[in-house]
Amino acid sequence: MTSYQLERALFHWPAVVNHAPSQWAENFARSIAKQSRRRGWKPTEKQAEIMTRMVNELFTENHNHGEDVTVIE
């Protein structure tokens, strides 16, 4: 994970925590949020993979939960 990718992930991390789909995901996200406050912290390769996936899912998930979208003209 490059420093830019880490910065991007951490920028969106509060939303990741709030939209975690399971208890495990929420616990992981909160743990990363806490660890990221340490100076010089960098995620492990496994953490980085999961973080990237969680941020990507934040933007690709259908947050309407099956509801129709109403277009406002």
Beta strands, then each sheet from edge to edge (+ up, - down):
end
